[in-house]
Amino acid sequence: MEALTPKDQFLQSLDRCMEHENFIPAFYDRFLSTSDEIRHKFPHTNFEQQNKMLLRSLRLAAGATSGDSEALKELRERARTHDQYHLNIEPQLYEVWLKAVIETVQEFDAEWDETVEKTWRTILGYVISYMVKRY
């Protein structure tokens, strides 16, 4: 049997997490509870829409790391909207975001282990690096 790519491992883990309807709301509860600064970034957010956007962004992250042109195009747009001239998401906030994501995946993925964690850190690390460079 052929070994799974990091993209496939990531997407399978994400699918396991998404079997729980509380996965993304639990992430936002965790993330928003980390600081007032982060809470203030979401003052008038429609979380039903935000939850869908996060799921889409996570799937696109996997695609971007494998070179998918549509995913890379979307990542460029996310980097622009999150840069210092738009949403002003400061680089240090991505580490807080990553920590909240990892803790939430660990809570919801029944197959969580070191390999799954490494996969999430690799995929999201790529995206975070991309975003930070374009801040």
N, C-alpha and C positions, 0 to 999 in steps of 0.2 A: 504494500500500500504506500502511495506517495505521501510524503510529509506535507502537512498543511503549511501554507505561506503565513507570514505574520498577519497579512490582511485577512486571510480566511479565519485564523485563530481569533483575531479581534472581533470580526463580524459574528462568529459563532458565540463568543462570550457576550457580545452585545445582545444577540437574539435571546440568549438564556436570561439575561437581565430584563429584557423587555417582556418576558413572560409574566412579569410582575407589574401590574399597572402603577404601582407606587414607586417604581425605580427612579424615573426622572423627577417627580415631585420630591422624593427623598433626597436626591442630589441637591436640588435647589434649597430645600430646608437646611441641609448641612452647609452649603456654600454661603447662603445669605446670613447664616448665624455666625460666620467667622468674624465679621466686623461691620461697623456702621458704614465705613467707606464702601464696602461691597454692596450693602443694602441700598445705599444712596445711588448706586449705578442702575437700579431697577425701580425708579419711583412710580411709574405709571405702566408697568409691564403687564400685558395680558399673558398670564402664565399658561393658559391653554395653548395659545399660539407659540409662546416661547418654548414650551415642552416639545412641540413638533419641530421647531427650528433646531433645537439641540440634537434631537435624534437624527435629523437630516445632516447636521454638521458632523456628527460622529461618523456617520456612514461615508460622508464625503472625505473625512480625514483618512479613512482607510483607503479610499480610492486615490487620493492625492499621493499617498506614500508609494503607491504602485504605479504612479505616472499617468493615471487616467486624466485625459485632457479636460473633460468637463469638470471633474473634481478640482483640478488645479486652477481652472478659471474661477470657480466658486471660492476657492481658498484665497486667491488674489483679491477678490471682492470683499471677503470677510476681513482680510488684513487692512484694506482701505477703510472700511466702515469702523474698525476698531482702533485706528491709528490716533495719534495725538491731535489731529485736526477734526476728528469726528467724535466718536464715543469716548476717546481718550482713555483707553484701557491700558494703564501703565504696566510695563513689563513684569514687575514684581507680583502683580495680581494673578498672572498665569500659574505661578507655583501654588498659590492658594487654591485656584481652580483645579489644578491637577490633583492636589492632595484630596480635595473633596470628591472628585471623580473616582480616584483609586479606592478611597474608603467606601464609597457607595457601591462600586462594582464588587468589592470584596464581600459586602453585606448581601448582595443579591445573586451573585453567580455561584451556584452550587458546586461548580467545578473549579473554583478559585484555587490557584496554586502559584508558585514562583514563576512558572512559564506564562501563565495568563497575565500576571502582574507585569512581567517584562514586556509582553506584547503590547499592553495598554501604554506603558511608559514609552516604548519605542514609537508607536504610532502617534500618540499625542505629543511626545517630545519633538517629533518632526514638525508638527503643526505649530506648536508653541514657538519653536525656533524661527520658523517662517514669519509668524506674527510679530515677534519681538524685533526681528531684523527690519521690519517695515513700519515700526512704530513711528 
